[in-house]
Amino acid sequence: MSSLAFPCRSSPLTPASTSVTPPVPASPCINIRRSRQAANRHFHRLAASTRNSPRTVAMAATAAAAPVISPKENLPPILTSTSEPPPLFDGTTRLYVAYHCPYAQRAWIARNYKGLQDNIKIVAIDLADRPAWYKEKVYPGNKVPSLEHNNQVKGESLDLVKYIDSNFDGPALLPDDPEKKQFAEELLVYTDAFSKAAYSSITSKGDVSEETVAALDKIEAALGKFTDGPFFLGQFSLVDIAYAPFIERFQIFFSGIKNYDITKGRPNLQKFVEEVNKIDAYTQTKLDPQFLLEQTKKRLGIE
Ligand SMILES: N[C@@H](CCC(=O)N[C@@H](CS)C(=O)NCC(=O)O)C(=O)O
């Protein structure tokens, strides 16, 4: 499926001998630079605070239109190089993620939206201190996300979203309309080019580039194609799942780093952001925007 536009790199926590520290940070994935204990602490604080916040309750109430409204999950701790593997290939279906990874977030949203919280167990990996067994025994590609299902492990986020849609119960993530299906394929093919075009302005000095503006305008136009709803295909679909984690990050980064509001003058994008944030399956996968911004600024050397 999609080629990698911006591979996540090893973090500086990786031992020096194996560490690849890019001269220019080149990924929307955030490498958690703090100690793993700190990262774990951060995530659990975040999970606990969102679990109990009035905002979560309000969100659940406004998300009544979404087919699946799941209660906030108790998310598992992040596994590191010293953690034992789960009992692999015991019949349990497992989605391996890193909580901060936008690619993993796609598969995680799909799993939540289809109401598969009891069928697909989340396993969180510390990419900066990755357990050796993950590459050796689970996924030779050594990236997240991957899905352990029926004694096989598959990877690639867009493939996984489709796989989860086709192989599990729950609301369909693609409409039947052939025109919409065709448009979905075009938009899925464009995801990597979109993030590359948008991300190039984050990593470079100066104004937001014409290339970035054109990419955002293309998204704005795409969101206007079908008028039976605020999403790419009108109603919520796997295309929204593919883009939401990246639009989320670009909104945060452009605002916090370039003082540029990606939704200004783009009413369709503005509406998309508003509406996707009413979908519990998505909001449950979001991290604290401030945390994402801080990590990215550090990575870019911006104080
Ligand atoms: N094309 C892959 C990209 C996945 C990816 O790059 N994941 C990053 C984390 S955001 C990763 O696992 N990086 C680890 C590495 O590159 O070693 C997908 O769509 O699933």
The ligand as an SDF file (V2000), in Angstrom:
LIG
                    3D

 20 19  0  0  0  0  0  0  0  0999 V2000
    4.1090    2.8850    6.3290 N   0  0  0  0  0  0  0  0  0  0  0  0
    3.9830    2.4900    7.7060 C   0  0  0  0  0  0  0  0  0  0  0  0
    4.7030    3.4840    8.5820 C   0  0  0  0  0  0  0  0  0  0  0  0
    4.7390    3.0520   10.0350 C   0  0  0  0  0  0  0  0  0  0  0  0
    5.8120    3.8090   10.8010 C   0  0  0  0  0  0  0  0  0  0  0  0
    6.6990    4.4490   10.2270 O   0  0  0  0  0  0  0  0  0  0  0  0
    5.7480    3.6920   12.1210 N   0  0  0  0  0  0  0  0  0  0  0  0
    6.7930    4.2780   12.9230 C   0  0  0  0  0  0  0  0  0  0  0  0
    6.2440    4.9120   14.1920 C   0  0  0  0  0  0  0  0  0  0  0  0
    5.2250    6.3240   13.8450 S   0  0  0  0  0  0  0  0  0  0  0  0
    7.7340    3.1900   13.3730 C   0  0  0  0  0  0  0  0  0  0  0  0
    7.3350    2.1290   13.7480 O   0  0  0  0  0  0  0  0  0  0  0  0
    9.0150    3.5070   13.3600 N   0  0  0  0  0  0  0  0  0  0  0  0
   10.0020    2.6230   13.8640 C   0  0  0  0  0  0  0  0  0  0  0  0
   11.1760    2.5390   12.9700 C   0  0  0  0  0  0  0  0  0  0  0  0
   11.1410    3.0970   11.8650 O   0  0  0  0  0  0  0  0  0  0  0  0
   12.1400    1.8860   13.3540 O   0  0  0  0  0  0  0  0  0  0  0  0
    2.5140    2.4090    8.0660 C   0  0  0  0  0  0  0  0  0  0  0  0
    1.7100    3.1050    7.4160 O   0  0  0  0  0  0  0  0  0  0  0  0
    2.1610    1.6140    8.9380 O   0  0  0  0  0  0  0  0  0  0  0  0
  1  2  1  0
  2  3  1  0
  2 18  1  0
  3  4  1  0
  4  5  1  0
  5  6  2  0
  5  7  1  0
  7  8  1  0
  8  9  1  0
  8 11  1  0
  9 10  1  0
 11 12  2  0
 11 13  1  0
 13 14  1  0
 14 15  1  0
 15 16  2  0
 15 17  1  0
 18 19  2  0
 18 20  1  0
M  END
$$$$
